[in-house]
Amino acid sequence: MIKKPKGTKAEMEHEIETTGHEWDGIRELNNPLPRWWLWTFYLTIVWGLVYMVIFPAIPLINKATPGIIGYDSRAVLKHNINHYKQANAPLDRALITTPLEAIGENEELLHYARTGGAALYRTYCSQCHGAGAAGAKGYPNLLDDDWLWGGSLQSVYLTIRHGVRAPEDDDTRASDMPAFAELLETDQLIDVTHYVLALSGQPHNPSLTSSGQRVYTENCADCHGKEGGGDRELGAPNLGDAIWLYGGDRTNILATITNGRQGMMPAWQTRLSEAQLRQVTLYVHQLGGGEK
């Protein structure tokens, strides 16, 4: 036997208290929440209160409440860091005491150095040189073999250790590309630009190269060399190849000659340990452009 409802839907809704809200004849009923939902809600409140008592939870001015168990995530992190430092200490000592050129003879040590160097590169170097180390305008590509200061292990190490034009390091790599707008006339700047374009085999105005060569010889050859091959002792780039730090078209070359370039790389010896400096060196060296 089917039990019929006591009233129609409208009659039943009429018996339920409303919230007092009504839109276009539609009333909002104040139906009670399901009991399972209410109990779940109450349990979350109890859980939150228990958690606040047991674990660090309430922020204070300089720290948070420690909780009953006194758990400290920073202490755990410090413990883990010290644990791995102690575990790697023998490898770090070997990395420091072994000459850079001889580290490759120890396969385990070389693997440790390159793996650690990759992690350090991603943390400290990728912001400028790129995640893939291909560089960007004003930031050298570490994958090619065009090195301003040399691509040997020792040269790369010194560049990383002391930086380039780093004001905080007395032994930093230092070179000066002056702003020739203060030294040359506008037509001289244009002429020497076309001569540099000719050195790298790019389209240029042949009628300007003779005068441009004279300007180059008098103002640029001491650093970049008579034939434009550059000088690693001075950090002067090779002007005859197709690799350009700030762009090699006419506009960018003219801007470089006119305004000069004073890029800066920080000295990492104050931020990284000796072992870490060597790790980054070995990682960068093996990216593709390192020299024996």
N, C-alpha and C positions, 0 to 999 in steps of 0.2 A: 504494500500500500504506500503510495507516494504522499509524503507530507507536504501540503501546500504551504507556501509562505503566509505569514500573518497579514501581510498587506502588500500593496503594490510598491514598486521601486520608489515612486514619488512619495508615497506615505512613509516608507522607511527612512528616506532622506530627510523628510520633514521632522522625524523624531531625533535626528542627529544634530548636535549643536554646531552652529556655523561660526566661522571666524569673524563674520560681520562684513566680509568683502563680497561684493556682487558686481559683475560686469555683464551688461546686456542680458540680464535675467539669469545669469549663471552664478550660483552661489558656491562659495568655497567652504566645503565641509571640514569640520575639525575632527577628523577621524583619529583615533588613538594610534600611536606607533606600534608596530608588531613587537611582541614581547622579546622575541629572539634578537631583534635589532637593539632594543633598550638594554638587554643584558650584555650584549657585545660592547655597547658604548660604555656601560659602567665598568666592564672589565678593562677596557683601554685606559680609563681614568685611574683605576687601581694600579695597573701595570706602570703607568707613567709616574705615579707617586712612589712606587717601590723602586723603580729605576733611579729616580732622583735621590733616593736615600742611599742606594748601593753604589752607584757609579758617579763620577764627576759630571755635574749637570748644570748647576746654577752659576752663570758667569758673575765674577766679582770684578773689582778694579784691575788687579794685577794677575788674577788667576781664577780658577773655578773651584767650587766646593769639591773636596777630595772624595767624598763618598765613604761608605763604611769600609770597602775593600782597599781604598787608597790607590786605585789604578791610575797610572799616568802614562798616556800614550807617548809623550816626549821621552820619558825615561826608557820605555821599551825600545823606541827608535834609537836612542843613544846607546843602549846596550847592544842592539843588533849591529850598529855601525862599528862599535868597538870590537865586537866578536869577529866580524869579517876583516877588520884591520889587522887584528892579531893573526888571523888565519893567513892573510896575504903578506904579512911582514917579511917572511923569508924571500918571497918573490920580489918585494919592493927593494929589499937590501941588494939582491942580486942585480936588479934593474939599475940601481944607482952605481954600484961598483963595477959593473961591466961596461967597457967602452961601447959607445953607440954602434960603431961599425961591427962589433963582435956579437951583439945581441942576437942577430939573425942566425948564428951558429947553434943557438940553444932553442930548439923548436918549442918547448914548453914555455920558456920565458918570452919568446917572440909572440906566441899566441896570447899569452896573458897581457902583454903590452898593447897589442893591437886591439884586443877586445875592450880593455879598459880605455884605450884612446878613443875608440868609437863612441863609448858612452860619454866621455868628457867632451868630445867634439859636439855631440848633439846637445849637450847642456850649455856649453860656453861659446861655441864657434858658429853653429848653424844659423844663428840670427843674422849674421853678416854674410858669411860665405855660402849660405843655403844648405838645406838638408842633404842635397846631393853633392855639395862642395863645388858646384859649377859657378859660384860667385854671382855678381851682379855689377851694374855700373858703379865703379868706384871701389868694388870689393873683388880681389883677385880670384880667378878660377884656379882651384887647387888640383884640377884633373889634367891640365895641360903641362907642357914642359917649359913654359915661359916664366922664369923666376926673376924677379927684380933683384933679389939679394942672394941668389944661388939656390939650387935644389938638392944639394947634398944633405945628408943627415945632420951634419954639424951646422950647416947654414940654416936649415929649417929650424933646428933647435934654438939657435941664437935669435932668430927672428921672433919665435914664440916667446922665448924667455924675456927678451928686452923690448919687444914691440917695435913699432915704427913711429918716430916722432912722439913717443910717449913722454909727456912732461915729468912723470914721476920717476923716470929711470935715466940715470946719468950715462949709461952705456947703450941707450936706445939706438936703433938704426935711424940715421938722420941724413936727409938729402933735401935740397931746396929747388923746386921748380918755380922760379920767380914769375910774377905777373909782368910780362913784357910790355903791357900797355903803358907802363911808366918809363920804359926805356926806348921803345921803338915808335915810329910813326905808323899811321894806319895802313899806308900802302906797303910798308915793310912787313907788317904783320900778315897781310894778305899774300905777299910774295913768298914769304918763308912757309906759309901754310901750303902753298902749291908745290913747293920743293919737297916738303915732307910727304905730300900725297904721291909725288913722283918716286920717292924712296921706297914706298910700299907698293908701287905698281898700280896705283889707282888713277882714275881719270883726273887730269889736271890741265892747267893752261900752260903750254910749253913756253909761251912768251914771257912768263913770269918766273920760270925756274932759275934762270941765270942770276937775276937779281936776288932771288930767294936763296940761292946757294951762297952768295956773298954774305947775306944776313945770317944764314945758318953757321957758316964758318966762323964768323966773328962772335957769335953769341951762344951757339948751341953745341958746337963740336967738342968743346972741352969736356962735356959730360956725356953726350950721346955718341961721341966718336965721329971721326971724319966721314965714315960711310953710313953713320946712323945705326951701328950695331949695338949701341948701349954700353953700359959699364956696371957690372954687378957690385963692384966695390963702392960705387956711389949710389946704387939703387936707381940708375938711369935706364929707362926701358929701351928695348930694341925698336927702332922706328921702321925697320925694313920688313918686318913680318906682318901678318894679318891679325895679330892679337893686340887688342887695345883695352886698357883698363877703363877709360872714360869715353870710349867710342872713337872710331877711326874715320868717320866721314868728314867732309870739309867743315861743317858747322861745329862739330865737337872738337876737331883739331884746332880750329881758330879760337874757340873758347878756352881751350887749355893753354895755348900760347899767350893769349891776351890776359887771362885772369890768374894763371898759375894753378897748381894743384897742391893741396896740403893735407892729404888723407892721413888718418891716424889709426894705428892699431895699438891697443893697450899692452903694457908689459905684464906678462902672466906670472912672472916669478914671485910676485907678492900675493897671488891668488891661488896658485897651485903649488903642490909639493914638488920636489925634485923628481920623484918617481912619476908623478902625473905629467910633468913637462915632457919627460922622455916617452911616456905612453902616447901623448898627443903627437909628438914628433914622428914616432914610428907609424902611427896610423895615417897621418897626412902624407908622409913620404911614400907610402905604398898605394895611394889612391890612383896613381897612374902617371904622374909627372915627375916622380922622384928620380934623382940621378945617383949613380953609384959613387 
